[in-house]
């Protein structure tokens, strides 16, 4: 999921955004247990965050979240450059749509799904400004109701790590059902290596959690590595970079 400074009222603004089912725009960032745990990370209401409001008790509103770069993530550019993106593409947890828009510019047929209606208003505006067609819709990533055998590639740039462990399992099963045989999952997530020797106030994921939740759902790992990248001039983070195929 990405973040935004967009804080306009939703009234009258959602007529161009498809809604699938009754979705509460809230996702769990913590309540994790065991080695994947991220202590004291609160449950976030992502739609409130995108409206410029406080997303959780004790968390101030953010006017311009640091990950709203208005550009695709380097990992997504790398996946595209390596020829890993193919067929019908799903950008799951697309946020403001910058990755989806980039892939559409490369000629892909792209669907962008997110829990936040407010984020998708901005995503659609950015797609129009970029002159590309992306199908944006509100959806719960742990169910993906209405999507079966629909996609050949799934892009997840920082969505999976926002879920608690039970939700990760539901996500893995939902994405499996929404894809076709041989589909590819390309995923980046905060690694638990970030917690070594420092306090880590963000969610994080262990290799075992990745293998348990995704492997049990039928995803076969073809590549799993890590990369440390700067988040700001004085902050870095280590990400898992995963490639998996649907068995």
N, C-alpha and C positions, 0 to 999 in steps of 0.2 A: 504494500500500500504506500502511496505517496501522500504528501501533505500539501496544504494550500493556504493562501491568505484570503481566499474567496469567502466573503461573509455576507453576501446578499441574501435577502429573504427568499424562501422557496415559493412563496405565493405566486402562482402564475408562471413559474419558471420551469416546470417539469413537463410541459406538454410534449416536448420532443424527446423525452427520455422514457424508454420502455421499462415498465415495472413488471417483474415476474413474481406473482404471489405476494403475500403479506410479509415484508421483511423488516425486522427491527434493526436499524443501522447501528448495531453495537457488536463489538468483537472483543474477545478476551485476550489480553496481552499476557496475563499471568494466571495464577492458580495452578502453576505447574508443580510437579513433585519430582523428587529424586534428582538424578544427575543433569536433567534438562532445566532445572529450576532457575527462575530469575526472581529472587526475593524482592518483595515490596514493589513490584511493578503493578500498577492498578489496572482495573478493567476500564477500557477506553470506549467512549461513545464516539465513533469516528465521524458520524455526521455532524455532531456538535463541534468537533474539532474543525471540520471543513467549513462550518458556518462562522468560525472565528470565536467560538465560545469555549468555556472550560470543558474538556472532554472527560474529566474525572474529578472526584473530590480531592482537593488540595493541589490540583494541577492547573496552572494559569492558562488562560487563552493564549494561542500563538498566532500572531498576525501573519508572519511569513515563515512557515516551517522550513528547516534547513534542507530537506530533501526535495523541495519544489525547485528544481533547477531549470524547468521548462525545456528539458532536453532528455533524450533517451539515456539510460544507464549504460556505462561502458561494458558491462557484462552482456547486455542485450546486443549491443553493437558487435561484440566479439562473437556471440552465437550466430548472428546473421552472417558475419564475415567468414565464419568457418563452414557455412553451408548447412547448419544444423536446423534451420527453420524451414518447414516445408508444409505444403497443403493448407488446409483450413487451420487458422491459428487462433488460439484462445490466450488472451492476456488476463490472467486471473488476479484479482486485486489490483485492477488497472489504475485506480486513483484518478489522477488528472489526465491520464491517457497518453502521456508523452512516449512511452514505449510502443503502445499500440499504433500511434500515429507514425512513428518512425518506421515500423514494419510495414504499414500500409504504403508508405512512400517507396518502400523497396519492392512493391508489387504484390504483397501478400493480401489475402482475404482474411480480415481480422475482426474478431469479436472481443470487446473489452467488458469485463464484468467486475462490479464492485459492490460493496455493502452500502455505500453512501450515495444517495440521490444527489446531494449537493455537489460532490466531487464530479459526478457525471455531467452535470450542467456545464461545468468548466471544461471537461474533457471534450464534450461535443463542440463547444465554441472553438476550442483549439484545433479540432479536426477541420472545422469549416474554414478557419483562418489558413490552415495548411493545405487546403484544397484536396483532402482525401476523404474517403468514405470508410468509416469504422462503425460497426454495429455496437453501440453501448447499451447496456442494460443493468438494472439492479438485480443482484443475485447473492444468495448465501453460498459461500465457497464450500461449506460442509455438506450441502445437499445438491446444488446445481439442478434444481427442479426444472424440467422442461428441456434438458440437454442430454441426449443419449446418442452414442456413436456419431458425434458431430464434428470432432476435431482430430487433426493429425499432429499438431504441435501445441504444447501448453507452455507458456512463459510465466514463471512465477518469480518476480523480482522483489523479494522481501515480504511476501504475504504469509507463507507457511509458518514462519517463526512467530507470527502474531497470535497463533492459536494455542490453546492448552492441549495437553496430550490426547485427551479423548477427541477433541475437535480435529486434531491432526489425523487421527485414524479415519474419521468420517470424511475429511477432505480427501484423503488418499483414495478411498472407495468411490467418492463422488466423481473425482477427476478420472478415475479408471472407467467408470460407467459412461462418462461424457465423451470419451475418446474412442477411436477405432483401433482394431488390432494393429500392432506395430507402431502406434503413436509414440511420440517422444515428449518427455517431460524435461524441461530445462529450468533449474531452480537455483536461486541464491538465497542464503539465510545466514543470520548471525551465528557464528560458531561459539561453542562453549569455551574455546581457547581464549576468548576475550576476558574471561573471569580469572585467568591465572595472574595472581599477583596484583590485582586491582579490583576495586568495586565496579560492578557493571550494572548500570541502571536500566538496561534494555533487555528485551527477551533474547534468548539464546537457545541453541539446539546442539545436542550431542550427536556423534556419528551413529551411536547405537539407536537413538530415537529415529533418525532418518531411516536406518535399515529396518527397524521394527515396523514403523508405521507405513512406510511406502512398500517395503518388500512383502509384508503380509497382505497387502492389497493387490499384489500382482505386478508390481513395478520391478523390473530387472535393471540393476545399476550397470551402466556401461562406462561411467567415469565419475569419480568423486575426488575432488581436490579442494584446496583452500587458497585464499588470496587475501592479503592485508592491504587495505586501501585507506587513504585519508578521508575522513568525514569533514574535517575543518583544519585550519592551520595548526591546531594544537590537539587534534583528536584523530585516532586511527581505529579501524575495526577489522577483524578477520571474518571473512565470509566463507561458508561452504559453497562450492560450485558443483552442482550435481547434474549429470545427464542420466536419464533412465528411459527404458522402453517398456511399453505395455505388452505383457506376455499374452 
